[in-house]
Structure formats: C-alpha cells, structure tokens
C-alpha cells in the first residue's frame, strides 16, 4: 500500500494493519497516509486532505 501524499510504501504489521492511518474525505472515500506525512501536517485532517494527490 502506498501513501497518497508522498507515494512511499506504508509498512504493515504482522496482522496486516497499516503503520499510518486512513483519512475519509467528504465523499466517504478512504485515503491511506503514512506516519511521516501525518507528522509533517501536524495530524490536521483538513491540511492532509488538501495535499492528497
């Protein structure tokens, strides 16, 4: 799985959980975001959604 902001691969745990998060937009679509991008945008949902490619 790739981050939708920086296009890096997102690591997963042995139980197939992502080491990052999913952000839902206003249409209900889920977007995968890595930990680095979360930190970069201070985990503010509005800023993260604006930077999704």
C-alpha positions as CSV (number, residue, x, y, z in Angstrom):
1,X,0.0,0.0,0.0
2,X,1.3,3.5,-0.8
3,X,0.8,6.8,0.9
4,X,-1.4,9.1,-1.2
5,X,0.7,12.2,-0.4
6,X,4.3,11.1,-0.8
7,X,3.8,7.8,-2.7
8,X,6.1,5.9,-0.3
9,X,5.2,2.3,0.7
10,X,3.4,2.2,4.0
11,X,4.7,-0.5,6.3
12,X,2.3,-3.0,7.8
13,X,2.4,-5.1,11.0
14,X,2.3,-8.9,11.0
15,X,-1.5,-8.7,11.4
16,X,-1.7,-6.6,8.2
17,X,-2.5,-3.3,10.0
18,X,-1.0,-0.2,8.4
19,X,1.6,1.9,10.3
20,X,-0.2,5.1,9.4
21,X,-3.9,6.0,9.1
22,X,-6.8,6.2,6.8
23,X,-8.5,9.6,6.2
24,X,-12.0,9.9,4.8
25,X,-12.9,12.7,2.5
26,X,-16.3,14.3,2.3
27,X,-17.5,11.7,-0.2
28,X,-16.6,8.9,2.2
29,X,-13.6,7.6,0.2
30,X,-10.7,6.3,2.4
31,X,-7.1,7.6,1.7
32,X,-4.0,6.0,3.2
33,X,-1.5,8.3,4.8
34,X,1.9,7.3,6.3
35,X,3.2,8.4,9.7
36,X,5.8,10.8,8.2
37,X,3.1,12.7,6.3
38,X,0.9,12.8,9.4
39,X,3.7,14.4,11.4
40,X,4.5,16.8,8.6
41,X,1.0,18.2,8.5
42,X,0.5,18.0,12.4
43,X,-2.2,15.4,12.0
44,X,-4.7,18.0,10.9
45,X,-7.3,16.4,8.7
46,X,-8.1,19.5,6.6
47,X,-4.4,20.0,5.7
48,X,-3.9,16.4,4.9
49,X,-6.9,16.2,2.6
50,X,-5.7,19.4,0.7
51,X,-2.3,17.7,0.0
52,X,-3.6,14.3,-1.3
53,X,-2.7,13.8,-4.9
